[in-house]
Amino acid sequence: MTNTSAAIESDAVVSGMVKLIAPRKVDAVEPQHRLIGDLGFHSLVLAELGYNLEEVYGLRALNPEEAMKLQTVGDVIELVRTEASAGRAELADSETVADVFARYGAESPVR
């Protein structure tokens, strides 16, 4: 996936999802934010993020070594982009994104 509107939309969905479930609340999630250090993620929240990404993008479950490489929000965004461009993930459909965000009482970042 290149820097198209689909890629930008995907970035917004991933960033929005991270912000939504992050234990440490911030005004805006930036690609350089560290999941564990800056946003307070721990193993259960990381698993929740993984589950949501699997649902929204059809991503495969990551093995522990792959998951440990995801240090920042940018790493998660890049994972989704890489998997989508390799055909191992699908572009998120707006209905699925809306359903996932609604579970948390939030509006979808995709219109």
Backbone torsions as a table, in degrees:
resi	resn	phi	psi	omega
1	MET	NA	128.9	178.6
2	THR	-97.3	-169.3	-176.2
3	ASN	-80.7	57.7	178.1
4	THR	-94.1	178.3	177.6
5	SER	-63.0	-32.5	176.9
6	ALA	-64.9	-39.9	178.5
7	ALA	-67.4	-42.3	179.4
8	ILE	-65.0	-41.9	177.6
9	GLU	-62.1	-41.7	178.7
10	SER	-62.8	-41.8	177.2
11	ASP	-59.2	-42.0	-179.8
12	ALA	-66.7	-38.1	178.7
13	VAL	-66.3	-47.8	-179.6
14	VAL	-62.5	-48.7	179.5
15	SER	-60.9	-42.0	178.7
16	GLY	-63.4	-40.1	179.5
17	MET	-66.5	-42.9	177.8
18	VAL	-60.4	-46.5	-179.7
19	LYS	-61.7	-40.1	-177.4
20	LEU	-62.7	-40.8	-174.7
21	ILE	-102.9	-3.9	-179.6
22	ALA	-62.8	130.2	177.6
23	PRO	-63.0	-34.6	179.2
24	ARG	-98.4	112.9	-175.2
25	LYS	-79.0	136.9	177.4
26	VAL	-132.1	158.3	179.4
27	ASP	-66.2	-40.3	-179.4
28	ALA	-143.8	141.9	176.8
29	VAL	-95.6	127.3	-179.3
30	GLU	-111.6	151.8	-179.3
31	PRO	-55.7	-29.7	-178.2
32	GLN	-81.8	-9.4	178.4
33	HIS	-61.9	131.9	176.5
34	ARG	-82.6	133.3	-178.1
35	LEU	-59.8	-50.9	-175.7
36	ILE	-78.9	-50.8	-174.8
37	GLY	-71.6	-51.0	-173.9
38	ASP	-84.8	-35.5	-171.5
39	LEU	-107.9	-0.7	173.9
40	GLY	74.6	19.3	178.9
41	PHE	-63.9	147.4	172.4
42	HIS	-136.8	-179.5	-170.5
43	SER	-56.1	-41.5	-179.0
44	LEU	-67.3	-39.6	-180.0
45	VAL	-72.1	-35.6	175.2
46	LEU	-62.8	-40.2	177.2
47	ALA	-64.4	-39.7	178.2
48	GLU	-62.8	-43.1	177.3
49	LEU	-60.8	-45.8	179.5
50	GLY	-60.1	-43.7	178.7
51	TYR	-60.5	-45.9	-179.8
52	ASN	-64.1	-39.5	178.0
53	LEU	-66.4	-37.7	175.9
54	GLU	-61.3	-43.4	-178.4
55	GLU	-67.9	-46.1	-174.6
56	VAL	-73.9	-40.7	-174.2
57	TYR	-109.6	-4.1	-176.5
58	GLY	68.9	24.9	178.9
59	LEU	-66.5	149.3	174.0
60	ARG	-75.8	158.9	175.5
61	ALA	-68.4	136.5	178.8
62	LEU	-84.6	145.6	172.9
63	ASN	-78.6	163.9	-176.1
64	PRO	-56.2	-36.2	-179.7
65	GLU	-65.5	-41.9	178.5
66	GLU	-66.3	-43.2	-179.0
67	ALA	-62.1	-37.8	-178.8
68	MET	-66.8	-19.9	178.5
69	LYS	-78.0	-14.0	-179.8
70	LEU	-84.1	91.2	-176.5
71	GLN	-95.0	-34.7	-174.2
72	THR	-124.3	167.6	174.9
73	VAL	-59.7	-40.4	177.9
74	GLY	-59.3	-35.6	176.9
75	ASP	-63.7	-39.6	179.5
76	VAL	-68.1	-43.3	177.6
77	ILE	-59.5	-45.5	-179.1
78	GLU	-65.3	-37.1	176.5
79	LEU	-59.3	-48.2	-179.4
80	VAL	-63.0	-44.2	178.9
81	ARG	-60.9	-45.9	-178.5
82	THR	-64.0	-46.8	-179.2
83	GLU	-64.0	-40.5	179.2
84	ALA	-66.5	-44.2	-178.3
85	SER	-68.4	-24.6	177.9
86	ALA	-88.3	-0.5	179.4
87	GLY	79.8	13.5	-179.6
88	ARG	-99.1	4.2	176.6
89	ALA	-148.6	159.0	-178.8
90	GLU	-108.8	156.3	172.2
91	LEU	-67.1	142.0	-178.8
92	ALA	-67.9	135.5	173.6
93	ASP	-92.8	146.1	-170.9
94	SER	-61.8	-31.7	179.9
95	GLU	-67.9	-43.5	178.8
96	THR	-64.5	-43.4	178.4
97	VAL	-60.0	-46.4	179.9
98	ALA	-60.4	-41.1	179.2
99	ASP	-63.0	-44.5	-179.6
100	VAL	-63.8	-46.2	-179.3
101	PHE	-66.1	-36.3	179.6
102	ALA	-62.7	-31.8	176.7
103	ARG	-57.3	-28.2	-179.2
104	TYR	-99.5	6.3	-179.9
105	GLY	73.1	27.6	-177.6
106	ALA	-122.3	157.2	175.9
107	GLU	-84.8	147.0	178.5
108	SER	-65.9	143.8	174.3
109	PRO	-78.6	-5.6	-179.5
110	VAL	-101.9	129.7	179.5
111	ARG	-105.3	NA	NA
